[in-house]
């Protein structure tokens, strides 16, 4: 892999990242050894970790970078204040970098290009000056947002106050100067380090380990394990394929607290216009990637499948594609009619809705057959490869 050649060390970032990490590894254990760890300090750490972490994933990432939903000003203000408390730069700078990442993923212009190594993608790009100064050409929309610009212009003051002074004051109110020191070290410094590496793992490990069920056009990967530590951001392959969807964990069973938070905010009127990729487009991506992988295996190992298996596979694939197209057509007809409901009769809408539901059922049946075909293919490929190596 090509190695990035750092031009200069970013002293401010490097000193800050190194100092906070050293304090977390030395001063925090020393404090706990000397004064103990009570429920207040644990609660302070957990609550500030959630408040700041979700401000990055929900606010900086899905709201401001990808415009995946709209939010009222209290949500914006919360995520801008506690987003600053992560010391990950202003929302304007963060979003400029992140939009460049999506535009140039795995290529020059990607600030945290995984092809330059895991260290570079994780933290090296912050510690060294790889990129030219921000031009903000790709965040002109955010420059029109008064709250975003207020945070950008006052970023350092907000960050220090919300990230370090606030937990110290809370600790002081709880247990005097001993509590203040604990609040500063545990709810402040240690929490900053934890949130840093939570975010950095999305840039590094989510481009390094995991599955690619939707696309292999770039290095982004889905990892349920990483999702547990990143408020649902671990489903990164889906995100890179469908970046404007407010969900990362699109399946009902996938752990995505950020998605649940956005949904909850919409139910109380603080969020709206939640963007969702249609189910049929997601299915198309999954089916296409599965077909590509199977074809690649056959070609790589020069395997010849039995004619009956090839026919089963081809028929199932054609049927599922036909069912998908039919489903899309019926959904579009119903959606268009529902938008002009005044001009449509109630009976017509009911009929179109029924047709859309029937198309969905046909799609489910076709998917069952297609999955059976995939299982048969994988079984046959395993048998053929075993016979070839015997």
N, C-alpha and C positions, 0 to 999 in steps of 0.2 A: 504493500500500500504506500502511496506517496506520503511523505512526511511534510508537515507544515513547518515553514522556517520563520520563527517569530522574529519580527523586526526589533522590537524593544519590549522590555518588561514594563507592565503597567504597575508602577510602584504602589499607587493608592489601593488598587484592588488586591494586589498580592499581599501587602502588609495587613490589610483588613481581614482577608480570608485566613491568612496564617495565624494572626493574633487571636481571632475568635476561636479557631480550631484548637490552638494551644491552651487557651483559657478553659475551654470545655474539657480538655483532657487532663488538666492539672488543677486549676483553681476550683472547678466544680466538685471533683472528688474530695479535695482538701476541705472545702466548706462542709460537705456532707459528713466527712469524718469528724470535723470539729463541732458541728452544731446539729447534725442529724437532718433528716428529711421528713417533714410533716406533710399532712394531707393538703395544706394550703399551697405549698410550693409545687406539689404534684399537680393540683388543680390549675394553678397559674400556668404551668408549663403546657399542659394539655389544652387549656382553653385558648391560650395565645397561639399555640401551634395550629389549632383548627382555624382560628380567626384569620391568621396571616396566610396559612396554606391555601384555604379555600378562596381567599382574596386573589391569589395568583391564578388558580385553576378556573374559578368562576368569573373573576373580574378581568385581570390582565389577559387571560388566554381566550376564554370562550366569548366573553362580552366585547372587550375592546379589540383584540386581535382579529377575531373571526366574525364579529357581528352576528353571532349565532342566535341572539335574542335581543330584545330591547328591555331596558330597565329604568325604573323611576330613579330620581335623584338620590333618595336615601341609600339605595343599593350601590349606586355609583360612588357616593361619598364614602361609604363603609369600605368598599374594596380598594378605593384609592388611598385611604388613610392606612389601612392595615396591609395593603399591598406595598406601600412605601416602607412599612415596618419590617419587611423581609430584607431590606437593603439589596434589592435586585434591580435597582435603577428606577427611574420614573416609568409610568405606564407608557408614555410616548416613546421613550427609548426602547423599552422592552418589546413593545409591539412592532417597532421598526425592525428590530433584529429578527423577531419571530416571523414576520411576513416575508422577510428575505430568506429565512430558513425554508419556508414552504415553496417559495418561488424557485429557489436554486438548490433544493435538497440534494445532498451528496455531490454537489459540484462547486466550483469556485463561485463565491458569492454567498454560500451557506455559512453563516458565522460559526456554527458548531458542526461542521462537516465530519461525520463519523469516519470517512476515508482517511482522515489525518490522524486517526488513532483514538482509542477510548479516553485517554487522558485529555486530549485536546477537546473532544466533544463534551466531556464532563465538566472540566474546570479550566483547562489550559487556555481556551479562547478568551476567558475573562482575565486571566493573570498576565497574558501577553497581548501586545497590540498587533493583532493580525489584520484587522479591518480598518479602512479609512474612517474618519469621524462621521457621525450620523448626518445624513442630509435631510431626512424626514420626508423624502419625496413620496414614499409609499404610505404615509400616515396623515395626509392632508385632511382627511375627514375628521381625524381625532384632534387636529389643531383647531377645528371649529368648535370643539367642546370646551366650554369655560371651566368645568370642573377638572378635566384632564390637564388643561394648561395651568390652572392654579396649582395642582399637585406638582407638575413638572417644574414650575418656577420656585416652588418652596419645598422641593423634595427632601433635602438634607434635614431641614428643621422638623418636618413631619416625621421623617424616619427616626431621628434621634428621640423625639418626644414619645412617639407611639411604641417604639421598639425597646428602648432602654430606660427612659425616665418613668414611663407608665408602670411597668412591672416593679421598678424600685420603689415608687411611691406606694403601690399596693402592698408591697412587702413591709414597708415602714409602718403603714397603718395597721398591719397585722401583728408585727413583732418588733417594732423599733428598728434600730440600725442593723441588727443581725438579720431581721426579716428583709430590710432594704437591700442588703448585700446579696442575700439569697435570691430575691426577686430579680436583681440585676443579672446575676450569674445564670440562674436556672430559667426564669421566665424571659430573660433578655438574651444573653449571649448564647447559651446552649440551644435555646429554641431557634435563634437565627441560623446556627449551624445546621440544625436538623432540617429546617425548611429549605435552606440552600441545597443540601444534598438530595432532598426529595425532588426538587425542581431539576437539579443537574442530572439525576437518574433518568428523567424523561428524555433529555437530550442525548444521553450516552447509552445506557442499557436498553432503552426502548428502541434503539437503532442497532442493537447488538444481539439480544436474545429474544426468543419468542417465535410465534407463528406469523404467517403472512396469508391469512385466509381470503383477503380481498384483492390484493395486488402485490406483485413482486417487482414492480417498476422502480421501487426505491427501497431503502434499507429499513424503513419503519416496520415495527413488529408489534403484535399483540401479546401481552403478558399479564395473565390474571394475578400473578404474584406481585408484579410491579404496581398493578392497580391498587392493591391493598395499602401500599405506602404512599400513593400519589393522588389520593382522592378520586380514583377512577381514570386517571390519565394514562394508565398502562395499556389501554386498548388503542395503541398508537398506529397500527396498520389501518384500522378502520378510520381513524382520524385523518390520516394523510390522504386517504382515498376520498373521504367525504368531510372536508375540513369545516364546512359551514353548518353541519348538524350540531345541535346543542348537546347531543349525547356522544360519549365515547364508547361506553359499554352499551351497545345497542340491543343486546339480547336481554330478556327479562331477568335472567339469573346472574348477569354480570355486575360486579361491585363497582358502582359509580356514584358516590355521594354527591359529586358536583352536579350530575344530571338530576338527582332527586331534589337537590336544593333549588335548582332553577325551576323545576316543576312546581315545588311547594311555593316559591315566590310568585309564580304565575297564578296560583290559586287564591292568593290574598291580594292580588292586584298590583304587585310590585314588579312583575315581569310580564312581558307580552311578546307576541310574534315569535314564538319558539320555532326555529327552523328545523325541519325533519326531512331527511332524504326518503323518498318513497320506498316502501318495502321491496317493490319489484326491481328497483335499481340496485338495491343491496344484494338481492338474490342473483341478479345478473352478474354482478361482480364475483360473488362466491362461486357460481357455476362456471364462469369463464376461467377463474384461477384453478379450480379443480380439474377442468378439462385440459388446461395447459400443462399442469403437473403430470397428469397421466400420459399425455402425448410425449412429454419430455422423457419420462421413464422408459417408455417403449422405444424411443429413438436412441436414448443413451445406451441401453443394454441390447439393442438390436433384437428385440423379442417379437415373435409372431403369435398373435392371439388366435384361438380357435374361431372359426367363422361364426359359430352360434353366439359366442360372447361378443364379437365385434358388432353383430347385428343387434343384439340386445342393447349394447351400449349406444349405438348410433340411433336406434329407435327411441330410447329413453331420452336422449339428448334433444332430438327433434321435437318430441312431444312436450318436454318441459319448456323449450323455447317458444313453441306455439301457444302453450298455456299462458306463459308470461305475457306475450304480445296481446292475447285476448283479454287478460286481466287488466293490462295497462289501458287498452281501448275502452273497456267498460267503466273503469274508474274515471277516465277523462270525460266520458259522456255524462256520468252522474255528477261529477264536480262542476262541469260547465252548466248543467241544468240547474243545479242547486244554487249557483251564483245568480241566476236570473229566475229565481223561484216565482216571482210575481207573474212572469210570462208563461210559466209552466204549470200544468195542472197537477194537483196532488197525486192523481192516479199515475201520471207519467213519471213523476219522481219516484214513487213507490216501485214502479216497474223497473226503472233504471237501477235503483238501489238493489232490488232483487237480482237483477242480472249481474251486478258487480259482485254480490255475495256468492252467486253460483260460480262465477269465474274464479273467485278466490278458492272455492272448494275444489274445482277442477285443477287449480294450480297445486294445491296440497296433495292431491292424488298423483299428479305428474311428478311432484318432488319425491314422493315415496318410491315410485318406480325408478326415478333417476338415482336415488340413494342406493337402492338395491343393485342397480347396474354398477355404481361405483364400488360397492363392496365386492361384487363378483369380479370386477376388473382387478382390484387390489389383490384378491385371493389368487387369481390366475397369474398375475405378475409375480407374486411371491413364489408360486409353484414353479413357474418357468425359470426364475432366477436361481432357485434352489437346484433345479435339474441341471442348469447350465454350469453351476459351480461344483457339481458332484463329480 
